[in-house]
Amino acid sequence: MKIFAAGLILGLVVGIGLGGVGSVRWARAKARRPERSSAVAVILPAKPIENAQALAKCLDALPYEVGFFAKDLETGRITERFGDRAVCLASMVKVFCLTELYRQKHEESLDVSTKIGVPDHGDLSLTAAADLMIGQSDNAATHALAEFLGRVNVNRIPSLLGLDSLSGNILPSEAVLRQTLDKRIFGGRHAAAGLPQHGTARDMAGFFERLLDKKVISEAVSEDLVEFFSGHPMPYSNRYAGTYNFAGKGGNILWTRPPKHYAMMGWNLFVTKPSGGRLVLCVWGEWFPQNLDPEKQTEFLKFVTDSVIGILEGQAAAVFSGGGTAERRHAGLHHLHAPFR
């Protein structure tokens, strides 16, 4: 998002070209080294870790926070790590602006060919602006849509869907987002309750579960949204790319107040397997070191994503081979919680 802090900010880099992962990136002259060591190298295993305990051990050893929530909608199996911890969701929240667009189309007869002014893009139809918002994570298009649709309407979508962990100000103004990120950077390692643009991986994945069940607003709205997301495939995997289809929304923020900085990345998506079965998952990382640039963050989270899918696939294989009980299939096993740091 285009955010300006007079006298402090010398550069803003928006849109890092990571297949729809949006970015807020702050640069300052003569920035001092952060208070936490950035001399951290990520050496990923040669292949995903498909054992829940082994993945937990790997992630526990890292100096940053990593969480996820994933569910196989065919078997009901769940794997999670900090699935109920509120974290900054960055551009992942743009799915709620898109939802409000299609809600107004179906419930208020909004003509989605209506044009709005989008800074740096001129006059665009609502659907063209939505394409920019989801496909390129364009922040100007997002704010233009939010203002046209009514930011209060966008912000009430999570509560309409029963996603109670999500902030009541899920798509805040630029000024409020600045204040929120300052609270994160000067606050504790974990977010305080009720911060704007924050929520849990469980409820973000729950959005797509409701969507695939055609329970987001209405069946018609849900069908439009599934079609829209499916038209914007995302490269959120290495192992499963090309065989599984990935659709959803990612987000990335780097916020700097020297000598402090806050960096996060994550994505929320639904995955369609060759068999037609589907998974929903949300994965995130917070407090990445400064030397872990967005490209490295992306590769790391792809590794986590592929590991999580592998764990669910392994669970499914055990179930269908008689290795699990009905209770275990639906109980949500493998709660991968690292020690509190």
C-alpha positions, 0 to 999 in steps of 0.5 A: 500500500502506498504509505508515506511517513514524512521525514522518515521514508526515502523509498517505497517499493510496491509489488514484488512480482511473486505471483500475487504476493503484495508488498509494503516495503520501507527503505531508509537512508543509513539504516542501522542494523536491526536489534535481532541478528540477521545473520541467518541462513535458511538451508532447506531440506532436499525435499519436503518433510512429510512427517508432522513431528519432524516438520515441527522440529525443523520449524522450532529451530528457526529464529522466526515464527511460522504457522499454518492451518490445512484441511483435506476437505475429502477426509476431514483431516487437519494439520496445524501449527499456531492455527489460532494465533492472530497474525498480520494477514497483509494482502491476503485480506483482499479476498474480502474486498472481492467478496463484497464486490460480488455480494453487491453484484448479486444482492444490489444489482451492481453492474461490475462493468461500472468504471472507477478511477484507479491511480496510475491506471486511469478508469477501469471497470470494477472487474478489471480493478479486481483483476489487478487487486488479486492477480497483481496485488495492486494496492491502488486498485484495492483502495479504489475498490474499497472506497467505491464499495464502502470500506465498512461493507468490506470490513463486515464480510468476515463477521457475516461469514462467522470468521470471528477471529478476523479483525473488524477492520480487516482492510484498514485505511493506510493511516490505520495500517501504519499505526498497526505496523508500528504497534507490531514493531514496537510491541511483543513478538505476538500480536495484541488482540484486536489489531486491524488486518489481523486474524488466524490461519484457521479462519482464513482457511475457513473462508475457502472451505465455506467458499467451496461449500458455496456458503460465502454469502450465497451459492451464486456469489460463491460460484463467481468467486471460485471461478474468479480465483481459479482464473488467477492460479498462483505459484505457491508450490514446487513439488505439486506445481503443474499437477495440483491447481493452486488458487488464492491470495498471498501477502508480504510486508516489510516495515522498518523503524531502524533499528527495528524491522518487521517482515512477514509473508503468507498465503491463503488458498484452495488446492485442487488435486488431480482426483478432484479432491480439495485442500484448503490451507493458510501458511504464514511466517513473521519476523523474518530476518533482513537478509531473508529477502522476499524470494527466499521467503517465498521458497521457504513457504513453498517448502512449508506448503509442500510439507503440509500437503505431504502430511495430509496426503500421508494421512489420507493414504493411512486412512484409505489403507485402513490405518486410521479410525473414523474418529482420527479422520475427523479429529484434526490431528497433528497440532504442531505447536512449537514452544513459546518463545 
